[in-house]
């Protein structure tokens, strides 16, 4: 089997293309990772090497392959109820505050899962919403988006391998996990009805204007440089309601990046400007 070697020049072209189109910064230490991920694309396309691949990406016919490139190198590690303190904070603090602020029997709640990967996060949000009695009669919707079209399609289908289920608490598994046509585990239609899935590049114009009550953007901005993070957080603030919540990943921080949010709890922020 042919071995493909990603030389420095081709790596720079690929990493520059990815950064310019998605904001994701790929360091030199990731060259072997990129080579491994893209070797499958070269074989599938029947190309002789990475030099031919970079020429294809730069050509008029390369637009579709640019999306395949992004799909190939993005990392999609996630799980149901990942970083569970965030969902505890929703039920203990955020949801009660929203219900009290609106003071309605049937209010409106909008959540955006930005970087939803294969869907475990928005489905976890849907379970958490459905398990909060005061929101039972509310108009609640979750928008779930990701750059990778493959994982968005996987998420929308709502079918999962059995080894993904242990992180779902038993009370939720009993109520919200059913079987798909092939007999495998799947999310119920009740959860799916709460979520709209779509592909979205966070650096490009957004079709939605909000306002959102809550935005989850966890383990996404770690791949961006500081100026890109600052622009993204500013845009999040623009589509959040005044005093809306932004929740980021455990290794992420808004400190010295933006002045538009205040830290309330572990990686939980609230818009102040």
N, C-alpha and C positions, 0 to 999 in steps of 0.2 A: 504494500500500500504506500502511495506517495506521501512523503513528509513535506509539510509546508512550513517554511521558516519566515517569521515576521521580522523583517529587517527594520532598523531604526527609522529610516526615511518613510516607509509605508506606515509604521506605527504612528509617527507624528501626523501624517495625513489623516489617518483614521481617528486618532484622538482629537485632532482639531475639528474634524467634521462633527463628532459627537458633542463636543463642548459647544460649538457654535449653534447647533440645532436643538440641544436639550439642556444645556447648562451643566451637564455632568462632566466633572474633571477626572481624567484618567492619567494617573501618574506613571512614570517609567516602570515602577515596580509591578505594575499590572500588565506588562507586555506579555508575559507567558500566559496569563489568564485570558487575555484578548485573543492570543494566538490559538489557544485551545478551543475557545468558544466559536471562533470564526472558521476554523479548519473545516467544520461540518458544512458551513455555507459554501466554501470553495469546492468541496467535493460534490455537493448537491448541484452546483452551477456548472461543474465540469471545467473549472478554471485551472490554469497551469501554476499560478502563484499569487501572492498578495499584491504584486505590482499590477497584474492584470485586474485584480479585484478593485484596487484603488482607482484605476482608470475607469472601470465600469461605474463606480460610485460617482465619479466626477462628470460622467456623460449625461446627456439628456434622458437616457433610458434608465438612469440609476436611482430615480426617486423612490420607486417601490422597494428597491434593495436597501435603501437607507433605513426604511422602517424595519426591515428584517435584521439589519445590523444592530439597531437599537434593541430589538427584541432579544437578540442573541447575547448581548453583553450586559443587560440589566440584571440585577440580582433581585430575586423575589422570595426572600425568606420571611415567612410569617406564620402565624398560628391563630387559632381561636383564643380569645381572651388573653392575648399577648399583653404584657404589662398591665395586669389586672387592676392595679390601683387606679388607673384612669377610669375604668368602668365603675368602680366603687365611688369615685369622686363624682361621676355623673349622677348616680342615684342618691348620693348623700348630700350633694351641694348644688350641682348645676340644675338638674331637673326641678327640685323644689323651688329654686330661685326663679326659674322661668315661669313655673305655674303661678307663683305668688305675684310676679311682675305683671303677667297678663291678666290674672284674676278672672279668667273665663272658664266656663264649663267646657267649651270647645274652642281651644286656642289653636295656634299654628306654630309648628316647630320644623326647622330646616337644618340638616346636618350635611356637611360635605366631608367625605373620606377621600382625601387627595393623596394618591399613591396607594390605591386599594389592593394592588397585587392580585392574588388569586381569590380575593373576596372574603377571607376570614374576618377581616376587620369590620366591613359594613354589615356582615351577617351577625357579628357579635353586637354591634350597635343596635341592630334591629331586635335581637333578643332582649337586650337591656331596656329598650323602649317599651316593648310589649309587656315586660315584667314590672313596669311602673304604673300602678293602678290609676293615678291621677291623669295620666296621658291617654287612657284607654279610648276616650271619645275625641281626642284631638286630631287635627289634620297634620300628620307627621310624615315627612319624606326624607330619604337619605339619597344624596347624590354620591356615586362612587366612580372615580376616574383613575386612569393609569396611562402612562406613556406606552406601555407594552400591550399591543393589540391582542396577543395570544393569551395573556393572563386575564384581560378583560372578558374575553369570550369564555374562558374557563369559569370566571366568577359568575357571569350571567347564567351559565348552565346550572350552577349550584350543586354539582355532584363532586364528592370527595372520596378519597381512599379512607378505609376504616381506621388507619393509623393516625388520621388527623383528628379523630373524635374524642380521645381521652381528655383533651384540654377543655372540652365543653362540660360544665357541671351537670351532673345527672338529671337535675330537674329540668334543665334546658334541653338535654338530649331527648328526654321522654316526650317533650312537647313539640320540639321544632325540627327533629331529624326524622325523615321518612326514607323511602327507597325510590331510586330512579327506575326507568324502564328496564335497565339491565340488572336490577336487584341490588345495586350498591347504595351507600348512604347518600342522601341528598337533603338540601334545605327545603322546608315546606313552602307552599305557595303563599302562606300568610307572611312569611319573611320576605319572599321575593317581591310581593306587592308593595313593600315599603321602599324598595331600592330601585334607582335608575342607574344603569351602568353605561359608561362611555369611555372612549379613548380621548386623552387630552394631553397635549404638551404644555406644561406649566409656563414655559417661556413665551408661548404664542398668545394671541388674543383669546380671551375666554368668552364663550357664547352666553354664559349665565351672568347675571348682575347681582344675584342675592336678593335681599340680605339673608345671610346665614346666622343662625344662633350659635352654632358650634362648628369649628373646622378641626378635623384630625389631619395632621400632616406629620406622620411619625416615620423616622428613619428614611427620610427623603433628602433633606437639605444637607446631610453629611456628605453628599456627593457634589455639592455646589461650592464655589468659592464665596468669600464673604460679600463682595458686591452683588453677586447674584442672589444670595440669601436676603440681603437687605431689600432688594427690589421685590422679591417674592413676598416677604413679610409685609411690605407696604401695600402690596396688592391684596393680600389677605385682609388686612385691616379695612381696606376700602369696601370689601364685599361682606364684612361682618357687621352685625348690628352694633350700635354703641353698647359697650359693656359685654360684647360677645366673647366667647371663649376660643382660644387657640391651644391645641394640645399637640406637643411634639414628642419625639422619641427620647428614650432615657439618656442617650449620649449627645443630645442636642441642646443648644441654649441660644436665647435671643440676646444675651448680655453683650454689649458693645456692638450690636448689629442693628438694632432698631430701638426707638424711644416710644413706640406706639403701643406697647404692651407692658403690663405689670405682672410679675411672677406671683402667683397665688399659692401654688403647691408644687410638688415635684413635677417639673416639665408641663405645668398647667399655667397658661397665661390668659389675661383678660385685656381686651382692647381698652385703652384709655385716651386715645387721640384719633 
